[in-house]
Amino acid sequence: DRREDLDQPADLVAIMPTKADGYQRWRTWWNEISVRPDATNQQLADDFDTSKRTVQRIRAVGAAGLLDSPHPPHGRRLRLAAANAVPHPDLTP
């Protein structure tokens, strides 16, 4: 199932890194992506030495405000929210 538009919180939560180092890497990349809105996903992927799909995911999660906090949301809460689609305060931008 290929999704072009991830606009459901549970979909976004399911693709977020839950470990601090991965979350911080995404935050760093999101900061760079947000100041380069005209850069293509492929250009950014090449610059970050990652996949185009990862850049697409970071754009979706970042645009939703889920990378604003300096601390990653708690992994268990993320898994529960993703599983039952119940909004959680940690996930509300």
WOGI-V341380 format. One record per backbone hydrogen bond with DSSP energy under -1.0 kcal/mol. CO is the residue of the C=O (numbers start at 1). NH is the residue of the N-H. If there is no record, write none. Layout:
co=CO nh=NH
co=CO nh=NH
This chain:
co=5 nh=7
co=8 nh=12
co=9 nh=13
co=10 nh=14
co=19 nh=23
co=20 nh=24
co=21 nh=25
co=22 nh=26
co=23 nh=27
co=24 nh=28
co=25 nh=29
co=26 nh=30
co=27 nh=31
co=28 nh=32
co=29 nh=33
co=30 nh=34
co=33 nh=36
co=36 nh=39
co=40 nh=44
co=41 nh=45
co=42 nh=46
co=43 nh=47
co=44 nh=48
co=45 nh=50
co=51 nh=55
co=52 nh=56
co=53 nh=57
co=54 nh=58
co=55 nh=59
co=56 nh=60
co=57 nh=61
co=58 nh=62
co=59 nh=63
co=60 nh=64
co=61 nh=66
co=62 nh=65
co=65 nh=68
co=74 nh=78
co=75 nh=79
co=76 nh=80
co=77 nh=81
co=78 nh=82
co=79 nh=83
co=80 nh=84
co=81 nh=85
co=88 nh=91
